[in-house]
Amino acid sequence: MNVLVVEDEAIIAIELQRIAEEAGHKVLGPVYTIEQALFHAPRTDIALVDLGLADGASGPQLARRLIDRFGISVIFVTGSPLDVGTGREGAIAVVGKPFTDEQIAAALQTASESRFGVV
């Protein structure tokens, strides 16, 4: 699966990239804005999305577009899980920061299985 990392904190983005690659995924990004994420969307299966991006608190808006327009499986990775709000509908999971490798890998596995119709 192609996993897009949408995270503007470099250290966290690198960790997410590492975890996704170790789980056998190809990683796109990291990207830091809605515009950058939408550029990669046509080639994306799963997106790891933070709430706060370089262009503001735009994560929920981006998630809605990725889900509705491109059918991408979204996993929120955020320090404020309760702030996901209405962007959560259709998302596969919300993982709070700090996270473990196992939490991200499990969310990626769930997203991969949901894309193949296996639950």
N, C-alpha and C positions, 0 to 999 in steps of 0.2 A: 504494500500500500504506500501511496505518497502521502506523507505527513507534512503539513505546513505548520511551522512554529511561528506564532504571532506573539512576540514578547519583546518589550523595549529595554529590559534589563539584561545586559550582555551575559552576565554569569549565569543567570537562570536560563536564558536561551540556549547557552552552550550545554548545560545539564540536560535540558529537554531534548536537544538534538542527540546527545550521547545515548540517552535512555531509549529513544525511538530507534536509533540505528542498531543498538544492541538487541532490540526486540525484532530486528529483521526488516525494518521499514526504510524506505528512501526518504530523506528529509529535504524539504524545500524551505528556504529561508535560513536564518530567521528574518522576519520582516517586522517593521515597527509601526506601520500606519495602515489605515483602511485601504488606501490606494494601492500600496504595495501588495497587500493580501489579495485584493481583487485581481491584480495582474496574474498571480499564481493560481487563482481559484479553478480555472478550467482543467488544470493538471492535478488537482488535490482531491484526495479521498477523505482524509481526516485532518482536522485543524485543532491544534492546541492554542487556545485563545485566552489572553489576559484581559481583564476589564479595562485597565488603564494603559493606553498606548501613547506613543509619541504625539499623536494628534488629539489627546484628551481621553476622557472616559468613554471611548467609542467601541469597546469590546462587545457589549450587547447588540449594538446596531450592526456591527460587522457580522456577528453570529447569525442574526436574522437573515441577512443577505446571503451568507454562505449556505445556510440551510434551505431557504426558500428558493433562491435563484439557481443554485448549483447542486443541491442535494448532498452537500458535504456533511459528514458526521463531525459535530463540534464537541470538544471537551474543553470546558473552562478550567483554567489553572490560574487561581487568583488568591491574593491575600485577604480578600473580602468576599467570601462565598455567599454571604447573605445579601450582598448588593447586586447579585446577578439579575434578580427581578424577572421582568417579562422576557428577557432574552433567553431564559432557561428553557422555554417550551421548544421541544425538538432536539435539545442538546442531549448527548449521550451521558455526560457526567459533569460534576463540578468537583474539582480537586483543590483543596485548600493549600496555601503556602504556609509554612514549609511543607514540602511533599517528600515522599520516599520514592526510590526507583520503582518499588513494587506497586505503589499506588498508580503511578503513571503507566507502567507496563500493563496493569490490570485494566485500566480505562482504555488503553489502546487495543487490548485484546477484545474487550466488549464491543468497541466500535467496529473492529474488523469483522467480528462475528455477526453484528447487526447488518453490515453491508452485504453479507452473503445469506441473510435470512436465517441464520442459526442463532438461537438464543440460549 
